[in-house]
Amino acid sequence: MPQGGGWIVSVSDAEIAEAMRLLYRTTHNVAEGAGAAALAALMQERATMQGKAVAVILSGGNIDTAWFKKVLAGGVLKV
């Protein structure tokens, strides 16, 4: 991680969809793609963050029911 604690991580649509599923499965919270992106980045950086105290902000539950159903079924949203 760069000095000062900030960094940018690029995540794929598939990684965001997996984060959305994980959030719903483990916390029963609904997150739209943008709301789950921070968790997707943390999941990608899992090895780097191992043993560190971390937090992500969960925001944005504004997702269409049909899209969310597709994600829960294992799909990936493409806009």
Secondary structure by P-SEA (a helix, b strand, c coil): ccccccbbbbbcaaaaaaaaaaaaaacccccccccaaaaaaaaaacccccccbbbbbbccccccaaaaaaaaacccccc
